[in-house]
Each structure stands twice: as C-alpha cells, then as structure tokens.
C-alpha cells in the first residue's frame, strides 16, 4: 500500500494548524482578539487538511478545498496588524502564513485524481 503524496501534504498542514492553535498560548498575545483569531484560524487550517486526508477521491468541489487554506494563510499575514508590540507573534504569523500557503499550493498542484 503506497501513501498518496497529497496525504503527506495533509499531515504537514494538520501540523501547521496545530502549531497555529498552540502558538497564542506559548507567545501570549496582548489582546484576546488575537488569541481567538489564532485559535479559529488554526482550526480552519486543520479541518480542511483533515477533510483532504479523509476523502477517498477528489471531486470537482474537493479540488478547491486547499484554497480555503490559502485564504487562511493570507489571513495570518493580515492579522499581524493587530499584533503591534509583540514581535515574536508577528514573526510566528508570517512564518505559519507562508508555510500554510505553500502547502495549500502543493495540495492544489496534485489536481483531480
């Protein structure tokens, strides 16, 4: 039994979602909004990756599910505007945003199959 390359990407994306969920507890942002934003964004990233992992084959709709993670990654960039004064959290969002967008683009590159 071989592992589909897309499932490897899904596992990496799940790990990124978990890191996004954990990061506000480690880096302690000042605002409650920033903490909740990271929790919700991490759940969205993980949920779409779990959906990618659990489906058997790609339908026309499911081919565009990684686009949700592209939007979530871009949102991580945008949300840095609320994190002024917390440089580690800003860099955390930038790195997680880039990695989320990259893994979503890789998942999209596999196409229907």
N, C-alpha and C positions, 0 to 999 in steps of 0.2 A: 504494500500500500504506500503510495507516494504522497507527499504533502504538497498541496497546491501552493504555488508561490503567493497567491493572494491571501492564503490563511496566515502565512508568516507576517505579511504586512498588517493583517488584522490584529495579530498578537502584539506587534510593536505599537500599534495605535491604541490598543487597550492599555498597555503600559503607560503611554503618554497621557491617556485620560486619567489613570490612577495617580500619576505624578501631578497632574493639574489639580486633582481633588485634594491631595496631601499638602501641596505647596502653601496654601494660606495658613495652615496650622504650624508649619515649620518657619515660614518667613514672616508671619504675623503682620498683615497689613493694618494700617491705622483705622480704615473705615470698614464698617460692617458690610456696606455695599460691595466693596472689592472682594471680601471673603465669600459672600454669597455668589457673586459673579463667577469666581473661580470654581466654586462647587458645582454650579449649574453647567458651566462650560465643560468641565471635566466629565460630568455625567452624560452630556450630549456626545462628546467625543467617544467615550467608552460604549455608549448604547449603539451608536452607528457602527462601531467596529464589531460589537457582538452580533449585530444583525448581519454584517458581512460574513462573519465566521459561521453562523448557524444555517444560513441558507444553502441549499444543495446546488442550485444553478442560478445563473444571473438572468433575470428577466429585463425587459426594457426599462421598467421603473427602477429596479435594483442597480442598474448600471450607473445611475446618477446619485446613489446614496453617498458616495465619498464626497460629493460636492458639499454636503452638509458640514463635513469636517474642514473643507477649505474655508467655508464661511466662519466656522468656529475658530480656526487658526487666525484668520484676519481679525476676528473679534478680539482675540488675545492681544494683537497689536494695538487696536483701538482702545482697549481697556487700560493701557498703560497711562493714558492721560489722567486717570483718577488716582494714580499711584505716586504722585509727586512726593518727594522726600523719602522714598523707600527704594533706593537703587537696586538692591538685590531682587526685590519683587518685580521691578521693571525688566531687569535682565532675564529673570525667570520667564516672564510672559513672552518676551521676544524670542527666546530660545525654544520654548514649547510651541509658540505660534509657528515658527519656521519649520520645526520638525513635524507638526501636525499637517501643515500644508504640503510638505514634501511627501509624507506617507499617503496622504489623500490623492496626490497626483500620481504616485506609483500605483495605487489601487485603481485609479481610473485608467491607467495605461494598459491594464490587463484586458480591458474591454469585455464584451459579452463572451461567455464561454462556459 
